[in-house]
Amino acid sequence: MNKVLSQEEINALFSAMCSKDPNPDERAEGEGATWRIYELMEPIPMSITAEIRNSSLTMNDLLNVSVGDIIDLNKRMDDPVYLCVGGIAKFAGRMVQRQGKKAFEISCRLSG
């Protein structure tokens, strides 16, 4: 049986997954289904994106982009980058380098 989750169920699931208290004995009554979904989904990889918001290009510039071009985003290096899950910004942070690789450092969790 397949089930499509509503936005409210997805938000509840995300909140449960980010909870610092995974102890099943301390969960409120009525949350059993959410936690069961969490337990089933916990090992599933999720796609995430990092977005630099409020930058724009003209259509002409976008059509003429080629390999090696540098796009001026009109942003300062310390402006926030947003980590999105399912197209919804969940965290703000900045791009950093860790062990020679690009990484994302979370500075705050966003509501919503």
Secondary structure, DSSP 8 states (H G I E B T S, - for coil): ------HHHHHHHHHHHT-S---GGGS-TT-HHHHHHHHHHTTS---EEEE--S----HHHHHT--TT--------TTS-EEEEETTEEEEEEEEEEETTEEEEEEEEE---
